[in-house]
């Protein structure tokens, strides 16, 4: 199986991808907002998506979107062909599209809205944290994209403060802080002393150790 950053070569799969996104949402009765062929084609041709294939057959897909002038990035539309589900494909695609987001927009916050426990687990492993909706982009265009979702009325009833989707957010600054903490940990000044003492002890033991042929002396009684 190949998991690649999208190109025009992958446009041949766009109809299948769109249909499966729609069918999956209908079966679950929740989430994925429907996207047009034109919209998905643009994402694919611009290299803003990840496509998994095997022997010329479409396996899985996910794309990235930017909001608030590049301050936020969303990994959206994760879908795996029914034939290839339950084999870890979704995790591999999410890892690939997450890295694509970080490479293209290293300073952007990466977020997602999902109703799927499996996706929540994958996001958590990548460093996302659950957040309230106010922590996400407030770009009107993003929220307008929810209009095609079956839960849009619930979202609006809740004044966009929450919905059935769980909001998750990855903040680059937090990741950098973790690295700084690890890199700035003081070295153990006793390590060298402990090693020297061990070596000294080892030499002393060897020095005093009797050879197999040496007889021990005993006091006469």
Secondary structure, DSSP 8 states (H G I E B T S, - for coil): -EEEE--GGGGGGHHHHHHHHHHHHHHHTS------HHHHHHHHHTT-EEEEEETTEEEEEEEEEEETTTTEEEEEEEEE-GGGTTSSHHHHHHHHHHHHHHHH-TTSEEEEEE--HHHHHHHHHHT-EEE-GGGS---HHHHHGGGGSTTHHHHHHTTTS--SSEEEEE-HHHHHHHHHHHHT----THHHHHHHHHHHHHHHHHHH---TT--------
